Amino acid sequence: MKKEKIFFLLLLFMLSYMNAQTQQKEKLKPYVNTLKEKGDVPMHFVLDKLDHYDLILFDDALHTAVEPFEFYQDLISNADFPKKVKYIFLEVVPINQQPALDAYFNSEINDLKLLYPAFQNDFSGTGWPYKTYFDLLETIWKINSALPVQDRLKVLAVNAPTYWKEINTPEDLELFRLSLAGNDYTMYKTILSYLKNFRSGKKGIFLTNTRHAYKGIKNRKNKYYWNCGTFFYLHNPGKTYSVRFHNINLYFEGRKKVDPKTAKTTEGLEGVVTKWVRMENGLWDHAFEIFGNTPLAFDIKDTPFGKAEYIGNHMLNAAPGQAMQDAYDALIFLAPIDKLRQTAMVDFIYTDAYKQELERRTKFLYTEEQIKEILTAYGFKSLRKFLDSYFIYKPEILQPLAKDIGPVDAWKTKK
């Protein structure tokens, strides 16, 4: 009797296991079929889209990500790219720093020092030391040096201007940040102006991030959230195409009270509760793994990827039923998440003169109490010594945020 009971329990377990395996295969099947039917080599995919659209918006998912910038370099280095594209638009560089970009690309020698102002006067006020950007611009400079002047790629800063020399108090800083409320429209109109309202016959790519690349997300009142990509999508239909690079996603859980002592950020994320997650608990990752984690690009409309629940900046007030295909046209997979990297941070933009300027800026970017807390935490008595120790070269590493996103097979047990 005991043997029969054990046999029955084993049989029940096996049947339950087989049923679970079958359900998992069925759940994964439409994703795998999508990749089989639509998956294309990312380079070929993008070059083909440039035959059909005048502007491609790239969402790098994380500005610190390495892989999108390696892809940009490969794309721009392709012999067909300069035949199709004239403009490379940069979100992270304020428009009034265009002279620094022009000086660099007009120089007969590859002199990165000419770029320093563009990355010393970013929105944060503490510099933009991401090595990926310098690698990209250096690649473009080398490509341009081999092209006739009239055929050279034009790199353009399109974000709202920064005037740090005119900011001297916390009140000045508050007004500056208030002025950024319309920077998506500024970028839209600036890019549109360069493209002559899409009548110039010239094309471009816009290198940006999640907050500016999505197409058409609506709020609970069924009104669109207006960002740069949305302006293009609604006002210039059929002219632009929005691409998301697969990566971890920022998930918005709720709002929280902000301690008055907390330093404000330009992004304004200090008032929300967020976490980093895998798309559909790793279901996407598993589908890519079945294809050997080979780089792939594909349209997501009317696919299980496109129909996945929207995850993004407006989750807390998004209209019900919003999906990823409402935000993007395509997805590019370059590498599995546990292999994705965070860029190295350069130290060369932190010249002695710039560190002196940072000392000045710090006094209105942070309160006296906050500065004291920072110095105590790092064990320094002077602000300059802290700056000297903090703004140093930092090597490229695996994306540290990926450690907190949970297992790749969580989709097997979660609904």
C-alpha positions in Angstrom: 0.0 0.0 0.0 2.9 2.3 0.9 4.6 1.6 -2.5 1.3 2.3 -4.4 1.0 5.6 -2.6 4.5 6.6 -3.4 4.0 5.6 -7.1 0.8 7.6 -7.2 2.5 10.7 -5.8 5.4 10.4 -8.2 3.0 10.0 -11.1 1.1 13.1 -9.9 4.3 15.0 -9.7 5.4 14.0 -13.2 2.0 14.9 -14.7 2.1 18.3 -12.9 5.6 18.9 -14.1 4.8 17.9 -17.7 1.7 20.1 -17.6 3.8 23.1 -16.4 6.4 22.5 -19.1 3.7 22.4 -21.8 2.2 25.7 -20.5 5.6 27.3 -20.5 6.3 26.3 -24.0 2.9 27.6 -25.2 3.5 30.9 -23.4 7.0 31.2 -25.0 5.9 30.0 -28.5 4.5 33.3 -29.9 7.6 35.2 -28.8 9.9 32.7 -30.5 7.8 32.7 -33.6 8.0 36.5 -33.8 11.8 36.4 -33.7 11.8 33.6 -36.3 9.5 35.4 -38.7 10.5 39.1 -38.1 14.0 39.0 -36.6 16.7 40.8 -38.8 20.3 41.7 -38.5 20.2 45.1 -36.6 22.5 46.9 -39.1 20.5 45.7 -42.1 17.2 46.5 -40.3 18.1 50.1 -39.6 19.6 50.8 -43.0 16.4 49.5 -44.5 14.3 51.7 -42.3 16.3 54.8 -43.4 15.0 54.1 -46.9 11.4 54.6 -45.6 11.7 57.2 -42.8 13.5 60.5 -42.5 14.3 60.4 -38.8 15.0 57.4 -36.6 14.8 58.0 -32.8 17.0 55.7 -30.8 16.1 55.0 -27.1 19.4 53.7 -25.5 17.3 52.7 -22.4 20.2 53.8 -20.2 22.6 56.7 -21.1 25.3 54.7 -19.4 24.8 51.6 -21.7 27.8 50.7 -23.8 26.2 48.4 -26.4 23.9 51.0 -28.2 27.0 53.3 -28.7 29.0 50.4 -30.1 26.1 49.8 -32.5 26.0 53.5 -33.4 29.7 53.4 -34.3 29.2 50.3 -36.4 26.2 51.9 -38.1 27.9 55.2 -38.9 31.0 53.3 -40.1 28.9 51.4 -42.7 29.7 52.8 -46.2 26.0 53.1 -47.0 25.2 55.3 -43.9 26.6 58.7 -45.2 24.8 58.1 -48.4 21.5 58.0 -46.5 22.0 60.2 -43.5 23.3 63.8 -43.0 22.5 64.6 -39.4 23.2 63.0 -36.1 21.2 64.8 -33.4 22.4 64.6 -29.7 19.9 65.0 -26.9 22.5 65.3 -24.1 24.3 68.3 -25.5 22.6 71.8 -24.9 22.1 73.7 -28.2 24.3 76.6 -27.1 27.3 74.2 -26.9 27.1 73.7 -30.7 30.3 75.8 -31.2 32.3 73.2 -29.2 31.0 70.4 -31.5 31.7 72.6 -34.6 35.2 73.4 -33.4 36.0 69.7 -33.0 34.6 68.5 -36.3 36.2 71.5 -38.2 39.6 70.8 -36.7 42.2 69.2 -38.9 43.5 67.2 -35.9 41.5 64.9 -33.6 41.6 67.2 -30.5 39.1 66.1 -27.8 39.9 69.2 -25.8 37.6 71.1 -28.2 34.7 69.0 -26.9 35.2 69.8 -23.2 32.7 72.7 -23.0 29.9 70.6 -24.5 30.3 68.0 -21.7 31.2 70.4 -18.9 28.0 72.4 -19.3 25.4 69.6 -19.2 22.0 69.8 -17.4 23.3 68.2 -14.2 26.0 70.9 -13.8 28.6 68.3 -12.7 29.7 67.2 -16.2 29.0 64.4 -18.6 32.0 62.1 -18.4 30.6 59.0 -20.3 33.4 57.6 -22.4 30.9 56.2 -25.0 30.1 59.7 -26.2 33.7 60.6 -26.8 34.3 57.3 -28.6 31.3 57.9 -30.8 32.3 61.5 -31.7 35.9 60.4 -32.3 34.6 57.7 -34.8 32.5 60.3 -36.6 35.5 62.7 -36.8 37.6 59.9 -38.4 34.8 59.1 -40.9 34.4 62.7 -41.8 38.1 63.2 -42.3 37.9 60.7 -45.2 34.9 62.3 -46.8 34.6 65.4 -49.1 33.4 68.4 -47.0 30.0 68.5 -48.6 29.4 64.8 -47.7 30.4 65.0 -44.1 28.1 64.0 -41.3 26.8 66.9 -39.2 26.6 66.4 -35.4 24.0 68.7 -33.8 23.2 69.6 -30.2 19.4 70.0 -29.9 18.5 70.2 -26.2 17.6 73.4 -24.2 20.5 75.7 -23.5 22.5 75.9 -20.3 23.9 79.1 -18.9 25.8 78.1 -15.8 27.7 81.4 -15.6 24.4 83.1 -15.0 23.3 80.7 -12.2 24.6 81.9 -8.8 21.9 81.0 -6.3 19.5 78.2 -5.5 16.7 80.5 -6.9 18.6 80.9 -10.2 18.9 77.1 -10.3 15.2 76.6 -9.7 14.3 79.0 -12.5 16.7 77.2 -14.8 15.1 73.8 -14.1 11.7 75.4 -14.6 12.8 76.5 -18.0 13.4 72.9 -19.0 9.6 72.1 -18.9 9.5 72.7 -22.6 12.7 71.1 -23.7 11.0 68.3 -25.6 9.3 70.9 -27.8 12.6 72.7 -28.1 14.2 69.5 -29.4 11.3 68.8 -31.7 11.3 72.2 -33.3 15.1 72.3 -33.5 15.4 69.0 -35.3 12.5 69.9 -37.5 14.2 73.2 -38.4 17.4 71.4 -39.4 15.4 69.0 -41.5 13.5 71.9 -43.1 10.2 70.4 -42.0 11.1 67.2 -43.8 11.4 69.0 -47.1 15.2 69.1 -47.3 15.6 65.6 -48.6 18.2 65.0 -45.9 17.8 62.4 -43.1 18.9 62.0 -39.5 19.1 59.9 -36.4 18.3 61.2 -33.0 20.3 59.6 -30.1 18.2 60.0 -27.0 16.6 58.2 -24.1 13.3 56.8 -22.8 11.9 60.2 -21.8 12.2 61.6 -25.3 11.9 58.7 -27.7 8.4 57.2 -27.2 5.6 57.8 -29.7 2.2 58.1 -28.1 1.4 57.3 -24.4 -1.9 58.7 -23.0 -2.8 59.6 -19.5 -6.0 58.5 -17.6 -7.9 61.4 -19.2 -7.0 60.0 -22.6 -4.7 62.9 -23.4 -1.2 62.4 -24.9 1.9 63.0 -22.9 3.9 65.4 -25.1 7.5 64.4 -25.6 9.8 64.9 -28.5 8.9 61.6 -30.2 5.2 62.2 -29.7 5.4 65.6 -31.4 6.9 63.9 -34.4 4.5 61.0 -34.3 1.4 63.1 -34.2 2.4 66.2 -36.2 4.6 64.5 -38.9 3.0 61.0 -39.4 5.0 58.5 -41.4 8.2 60.6 -41.1 9.8 59.1 -38.0 10.5 55.7 -36.5 11.1 55.0 -32.8 13.5 52.2 -31.8 14.1 50.8 -28.3 17.3 48.9 -27.3 16.5 45.9 -25.1 17.8 46.5 -21.5 16.5 46.6 -18.0 13.5 48.8 -17.5 12.7 51.4 -14.9 9.5 50.5 -13.2 7.4 53.2 -11.4 5.7 51.8 -8.3 4.3 54.9 -6.6 4.9 58.3 -5.2 6.6 59.2 -1.9 7.0 62.2 0.3 10.3 64.0 -0.3 12.5 65.0 2.6 13.2 68.7 2.3 16.9 67.9 2.8 17.0 65.7 -0.3 18.9 67.3 -3.2 16.6 67.9 -6.2 17.6 66.5 -9.6 16.9 67.8 -13.1 14.9 64.6 -13.8 12.7 65.0 -10.8 12.7 61.3 -9.8 13.3 62.0 -6.1 9.5 62.0 -5.6 8.7 58.6 -7.0 9.4 55.0 -5.9 11.1 53.1 -8.7 12.8 49.8 -9.3 14.6 48.1 -12.2 12.9 45.1 -13.8 13.2 42.6 -16.7 10.5 42.8 -19.4 7.7 40.4 -18.6 9.8 38.8 -15.8 12.4 37.5 -18.2 10.1 36.1 -20.9 11.8 38.3 -23.5 15.2 37.3 -22.3 14.3 33.6 -22.6 13.1 34.1 -26.2 16.3 35.8 -27.2 18.3 33.0 -25.4 16.6 30.4 -27.6 18.1 32.2 -30.6 21.6 32.0 -29.1 21.4 35.6 -27.9 22.1 36.6 -31.5 21.7 40.4 -32.1 18.2 40.9 -33.6 16.0 43.8 -34.7 12.3 43.7 -35.5 9.0 45.7 -35.8 7.0 45.1 -32.6 3.5 46.1 -33.8 0.9 43.4 -33.3 3.5 41.0 -31.8 3.6 39.7 -28.2 6.5 42.1 -27.6 4.5 45.0 -28.8 1.4 44.0 -26.8 3.3 43.7 -23.6 2.1 46.1 -20.8 3.6 49.5 -21.1 6.5 50.1 -18.7 7.9 53.7 -18.6 8.0 57.1 -17.1 4.2 57.6 -17.2 3.1 54.3 -15.6 1.6 55.9 -12.5 -1.0 57.9 -14.6 -1.1 56.1 -17.9 -4.4 55.1 -19.5 -5.3 51.5 -18.9 -4.3 49.1 -21.7 -1.2 51.0 -22.9 1.3 48.7 -24.5 4.9 48.9 -25.6 3.8 49.3 -29.2 2.2 52.5 -28.2 5.6 53.7 -27.2 7.9 52.2 -29.9 8.0 50.9 -33.4 10.8 48.4 -33.0 13.1 46.6 -30.6 16.9 45.9 -31.0 18.5 43.2 -29.0 22.3 43.3 -28.8 23.3 41.1 -25.9 21.8 39.3 -22.9 21.1 41.5 -19.9 23.7 39.9 -17.7 26.4 40.7 -20.3 25.4 44.4 -20.7 28.0 46.9 -19.6 28.1 50.4 -18.0 30.4 52.9 -19.7 33.7 54.0 -18.4 33.9 57.5 -17.0 36.6 59.8 -18.3 38.6 62.2 -16.1 40.0 64.5 -18.7 37.1 66.9 -18.8 37.7 67.7 -15.1 40.5 70.2 -15.7 41.7 72.5 -12.9 39.6 75.4 -14.2 36.5 73.2 -14.4 37.0 71.9 -10.8 37.1 75.5 -9.7 33.8 76.0 -11.5 32.4 72.9 -9.9 33.3 74.3 -6.5 31.2 77.3 -7.3 28.3 75.3 -8.7 28.2 72.9 -5.8 27.3 75.8 -3.4 23.9 76.2 -5.1 23.4 72.6 -6.3 23.5 71.5 -2.7 22.8 73.1 0.7 25.5 73.7 3.2 24.2 70.8 5.2 24.2 68.5 2.2 27.8 69.4 1.4 28.9 68.7 5.0 27.2 65.3 4.8 28.9 64.5 1.5 32.3 65.5 2.9 31.8 63.5 6.1 30.7 60.4 4.2 33.8 60.5 2.0 36.1 61.6 4.8 37.3 64.9 3.4 37.5 68.4 5.0 37.5 70.4 1.8 35.2 70.4 -1.2 38.2 70.6 -3.6 39.8 67.4 -2.2 36.4 65.6 -2.6 36.2 66.7 -6.2 39.8 65.6 -6.8 39.0 62.2 -5.4 35.5 61.7 -6.9 35.9 62.8 -10.5 38.6 60.3 -11.6 38.7 57.8 -14.4 36.3 54.8 -13.7 36.6 51.7 -15.8 33.9 50.0 -17.8 32.0 47.4 -15.7 29.0 45.1 -16.1 25.7 47.0 -15.5 25.4 47.0 -11.7 21.7 47.7 -11.8 21.1 44.3 -13.4 21.9 42.6 -10.1 18.5 43.7 -8.6 16.1 42.7 -11.4 15.4 39.1 -10.4 15.9 35.7 -12.1 15.5 35.3 -15.9 13.0 32.5 -15.4 10.6 34.3 -13.0 8.1 34.3 -15.9 7.6 30.6 -15.4 5.9 31.1 -12.1 4.5 34.6 -12.3 1.4 35.6 -14.3 
